Amino acid sequence: MNFALSILRGLGAYLTASTRYTALGATSGALVALASPWMNISLEFGFLLGACLPLAPVYFYLTHPTVMAKRLATLQQWQKAGLITTAEYRELKRQSLQWYSKRLFGRDGEGVPNPPETSTSPPPPSQSPPQSPALG
């Protein structure tokens, strides 16, 4: 019994220090491996099957534009609520967009300069574009 508990503690420590994909793959692999005797497959094949099956749906879910928009909105809510600083908000936003870019476009944006932050307010009247002369 102590041996089984030590294995579960080790697995728990491994999963808490893992990425979402690794934790999901290890957990579902272990569950399918436990059920492998009833499915008449080997333990190793059950783990491999369980570890690989959920990755594609989770990948497509996490890279969906709506999920990224929710993530960015959550970060902004945290910043407005004072849970994170403005600097932390900007860094987490940059990391999230970089992660998204790498998954969606196959690159991480390294070496690409960040566009300047734009203001949502209209420019002052002295900076408005010149009016074209009326044709008459």
PyMOL commands that set and color helices and strands:
alter all, ss='L'
color gray80, all
select helices_A, chain A and resi 2-16+20-39+43-52+55-62+65-80+86-105+125-127
alter helices_A, ss='H'
color red, helices_A
deselect
rebuild
show_as cartoon
